[in-house]
């Protein structure tokens, strides 16, 4: 029964949102000890599956960006620490805060969230079955991505949070010669 309830409670959220500037919000620290170990094989496999789906649609492949991976991990850890599963934290912190907090400049960004998926193939299949998640995965504007995974407790149950961030890096400024 508990497993059935857990499976029934699997939630997937998306926030399809692109814009040209994100205003960082303040984050209030809270004492908690989230698990922030990121299985690199999970990330590598999910990136490969995501790129296979993009390739099948004629889209360019995404490259993993270490800053986006750090931002995704920080977001996943924050959800564990503060006990929420949403694009905006209970304090109103936006997904874009995490991206800019690690020093990544972007022109477009998107976020996919999942809970209770321990297998990259299963989470990608669920996202691809959701029109808004699918749109984020296949959006041609995005060229880079990062993935964060955190294990913790949510609503009294052990869970795994998956955060997938997509972005288009901001152009670098060059000084005229």
VENKATA-V607158 format. One record per backbone hydrogen bond with DSSP energy under -1.0 kcal/mol. NH is the residue of the N-H (numbers start at 1). CO is the residue of the C=O. If there is no record, write none. Layout:
nh->(NH;NH)
co->(CO;CO)
This chain:
nh->(5;6;7;8;9;10;13;15;35;43;44;45;46;47;48;49;50;51;52;53;54;55;56;58;59;63;65;69;70;71;72;73;74;75;76;77;78;79;80;81;82;83;84;89;92;100;101;103;104;107;110;111;112;113;114;115;116;123;124;125;126;127;128;129;130;134;135;136;137;138;142;143;144;145;146;148;150;152;154;157;159;161;162;163;164;165;166;167;168;170)
co->(1;2;3;4;5;7;113;111;151;39;40;41;42;43;44;45;46;47;48;49;50;51;52;55;54;143;145;65;66;67;68;69;70;71;72;73;74;75;76;77;78;79;79;93;89;96;97;100;99;168;166;15;164;13;162;11;160;119;120;121;122;123;124;125;127;130;131;132;133;134;139;167;167;63;165;163;161;159;157;154;152;150;114;148;112;146;110;144;108;105)
